[in-house]
Amino acid sequence: MNVPADHAGHRARLRQRLLGAGGEALADYELLEYLLALAIPRRDTKPLAKRLLGEFGGLGAVMAASPEALASVDGLGETSIAAIKIVQATALRMLRTEAQAAPVLGNWQALLDYLQADMAHHAIERVRVLHLNTRNMLIRDELMSEGSIDEAAVHVREVVKRAMQLGSASIILVHNHPGGDPSPSRADIDLTRRIVDAAKKLGIAVHDHLIIGRQGHVSLRAQGLM
């Protein structure tokens, strides 16, 4: 089955705009449309791209969706799902490399960009701990807990124990709010303070607790909550 001439011409025009003016020249659905066209070359992928954006709520959410969630969308096969996930993996690798390139406290925006891209669109709550050495370089980025859509169990003792095992000089706590609003809950604040107290007794600093959501991020330290 050959691609109709109008579809082929449309793709050629997308390609010319992309190569001539860069990705900013294309709308979100056009970026996704062109990506899917590479995986499904004999099909008009614009309707599928628009359906994906509508079902998941945006380009970032499409990229962050699990393979299982993507497979539930009619028209997406293994090849097209792999294309979406390889773009996501490449983008996150680039952002993580940038975040690791310098001491975290002097490279804060790069860290936020990485965490926002990696965590803002997850459908379930995840808690991560970033472990830093004495030069504030990131030595380990670990998932500590993965919970339901609205909670994740975190044990203070386990967080501090792991920091001791790794020889961490300091840590940064990070978790996401799947609902989108990064405002801290009372439980978030109480947990942070318990971890700060426990870590301090062992000479481990807690630099911050970052909450990531689709609407942005909140630093508990910047808010004076720790």
C-alpha positions, 0 to 999 in steps of 0.5 A: 500500500503506497502513501497517497500523494497528498499525505506524502506531500504533507509529510515532505512539508513537515520535514522541510519545516522541521529541518529549516526552522527546527522543532519550534516550527511544528505544533505538538500534534505535528511533532508526534504525527511525524514521529509516528509516520516514521514508524507507520510510513503507509498511514496518515498519522495525524488523526492518531497523533491528535487522539493520543494528545487528547487521551493522555492530555499532552505531549509530555504525558504521551511520552511518559505513558507506559507501553501498556497504556500506549498499547491500549490505543487503537492503531499503536503497535509495538514499533510505534510504541518503541519509537515514542519510548526511544524519544523519551529515553533519549531526551531524559538521557540528555537532561540527566547528563546535563544535571550530572555534569556539575555540582547539583547546588550550582546546577539547580535548573538543570536538575529541575529540568530533568526531574520535571521531564522525568516525573511530572506526567507519571500516573502514580506517585513515586519517591526518589532520593538523590544522593550527593557526595561532599562536592555535591556531585550526584552519586546515585539517583534511586527510586525509594517507593512507588505507590498508588495514584495518591500515596507512596510509603516512605520509611525514614529509617530506610532513607537514612540507612541507604544514605549511610550505605552509600556514604552520602554527604547529603541527599535531596528528596523528590516526589511527584503529585500525579494530580498535577498540583505540586503544593505540599501536603501536611504529610509531605511536610511532616515526613520531610522534617522527620527525615531531616531530624534523623539524617542530621543525627548521622551527619547527613544533610537534607538539602531540599524536598522537591515536589514535581507536578504538571503545574510546576514544582515546589521546593520545601526549603524555598517555602521555609517548610524544612 
